[in-house]
Amino acid sequence: MNGEMVIPVSWVLGIIGLLGGVIATLAGIIYHSMSDRLTVQDKIIEGLRTDIDRMSKGCGANGCHWKNR
């Protein structure tokens, strides 16, 4: 033996495939968590828009700043 180490091609391909799978799984997890977050934020923003529309009409009191707007 001359000290050379032989790594089978199937091992190298398996390691590359495994790393690709791990990266794809992590990317999927990050995508879904960000998508869920954006969905929740969209619901919050829509609620705030509804509140702004309602408040912009004023409260109906005589001294209400927003009444005559």
C-alpha positions in Angstrom: 0.0 0.0 0.0 1.3 3.4 -0.9 -0.9 5.4 1.5 -3.7 6.4 -0.9 -7.2 6.5 0.3 -10.0 5.7 -2.1 -13.5 7.1 -1.6 -16.2 5.3 -3.7 -18.1 7.6 -6.1 -21.4 6.4 -4.6 -20.3 7.9 -1.2 -19.6 11.3 -2.8 -22.8 11.3 -4.7 -24.7 10.2 -1.6 -23.2 13.0 0.5 -24.0 15.6 -2.2 -27.5 14.3 -2.4 -27.9 14.4 1.4 -26.6 18.0 1.6 -29.0 19.0 -1.1 -31.9 17.4 0.7 -31.0 19.2 4.0 -30.7 22.5 2.2 -34.0 22.0 0.5 -35.7 21.0 3.8 -34.4 24.1 5.6 -35.4 26.3 2.7 -38.9 24.9 2.8 -39.2 25.4 6.6 -38.0 29.0 6.2 -40.4 29.7 3.3 -43.4 28.3 5.2 -42.6 30.2 8.4 -42.2 33.5 6.5 -45.4 32.8 4.5 -47.4 32.2 7.7 -46.0 35.4 9.2 -46.9 37.4 6.2 -50.4 36.0 6.3 -50.9 37.0 10.0 -49.5 40.5 9.3 -51.9 40.9 6.4 -54.8 40.1 8.7 -53.5 42.6 11.2 -53.1 45.3 8.6 -56.6 44.7 7.2 -58.0 45.1 10.7 -56.1 48.3 11.2 -57.4 49.6 7.8 -61.0 48.8 9.0 -60.4 50.7 12.2 -59.0 53.7 10.3 -62.0 53.8 8.0 -64.4 53.6 11.0 -62.5 56.3 13.0 -62.2 58.6 10.1 -66.0 59.1 10.1 -65.8 60.6 13.5 -67.7 59.8 16.7 -70.7 62.1 16.0 -70.1 64.4 19.0 -70.5 68.2 18.4 -66.9 69.0 19.2 -65.5 66.0 17.3 -62.5 67.1 15.2 -63.1 64.3 12.7 -66.8 64.9 12.3 -66.5 67.6 9.6 -63.6 66.2 7.8 
